[in-house]
Amino acid sequence: MTLAAPFPYFGGKRRAAARIWQALGDPAGYVEPFAGSAAVLLARPAFTGRRVETLNDADGWLVNTWRAIQLSPAEVARHAWGPVAEIDYHARLAWLQKRRTPDLVAWLEGDPEAHDAKAAGWWLYVMACGIGDPFGPGPWRVVEGHLRKLPHLANAGQGVNRELPHLGDAGKGQLESYMGQLADRLRRVRITCGSWERVVKPSVTRSGTGGDGTRAIFLDPPYATSGDLYAHVDADVGLAVREWCATAPRELRVILCGYDTEHDALLAHGWTVTEGKAGRGAGYSTNGLNGRRERLWLSPACIGSQQRSLLEVLSA
Ligand SMILES: C[S@@+](CC[C@H](N)C(=O)[O-])C[C@H]1O[C@@H](n2cnc3c(N)ncnc32)[C@H](O)[C@@H]1O
């Protein structure tokens, strides 16, 4: 069963997921180093038997949420549920911001079961009320337990007035059942917190013999144009990822997301490029046209990649 992501997210790749799985097939080992809302993992076609799957992100509260949904889904639902009220939104956002310290990532890194269900529920509530990532460096400051700047309340389409197809309109029972379904899907998924390089190593990508026996990595780093959309911002991460891709083991099925010609340097290494269609409806693109700029770069081992290269060569 494929599932929708439990929170809206800038750059979510739900609409591109079918294309992505066409190219990745049914890998025995699958890694998403920039998980975000995990829209691609959740859209993976159903399989039977064992696969090794890993979700990773550098954002501590985001990873805590995935872990808590996996291990304590009913508790997360209990804390996430509630009518949208500005005062609760502020209070929960302030509580979370205050606790976003380097210790948070260290805690999640150091114990694969570490999670805080209340924080996860509140994080989901805040994500459903706000737009994209309300935690980014942006205008937020916590001063004596309160946020200094209001969200965009006057601006229809942003802030707590926004109607989201996520948590806001789910009844409590529905929410619990949805969290339970997510927990079932995540039961065997390894969920890690840290920088992407750590999970593209052979020790992580190595896998059993399930599915078609291959190994796949879906790379969706923040784009060069993302600015401060995400709580965790790393300058030049896209460039570092592209450099890693250029020398990645040939047998790996790797997909890298980006805009326009951002990663065309990979074409010289036998990669191909295709439209990503991940814009409108997939996440929260601030510009509807951005979806048309989305591209997926496919490594030579991806399904269909070689044929397209050959066709391109012949028609050139
Ligand atoms: C474009 S979003 C991923 C969207 C995701 N594919 C989805 O469908 O929702 C990029 C993600 O990369 C994370 N990130 C930024 N720098 C990172 C790093 N150095 N290592 C791991 N994750 C990072 C951000 O926290 C953000 O969640």
The ligand as an ORCA input file, in Angstrom:
! r2SCAN-3c Opt
* xyz 0 1
  C      14.362     18.672     -0.945
  S      14.171     18.151      0.733
  C      13.788     16.451      0.542
  C      12.356     16.259      0.145
  C      11.925     14.800      0.107
  N      12.451     14.102     -1.043
  C      10.415     14.694      0.116
  O       9.824     14.057     -0.783
  O       9.813     15.267      1.028
  C      15.824     18.171      1.330
  C      16.039     17.612      2.736
  O      17.446     17.522      2.947
  C      17.717     17.754      4.334
  N      19.160     18.110      4.419
  C      19.780     19.295      4.179
  N      21.117     19.151      4.277
  C      21.363     17.857      4.574
  C      22.538     17.079      4.782
  N      23.754     17.624      4.713
  N      22.414     15.755      5.036
  C      21.179     15.176      5.128
  N      20.021     15.862      4.954
  C      20.110     17.172      4.669
  C      16.740     18.846      4.727
  O      16.515     18.799      6.132
  C      15.505     18.442      3.899
  O      14.640     17.642      4.672
*
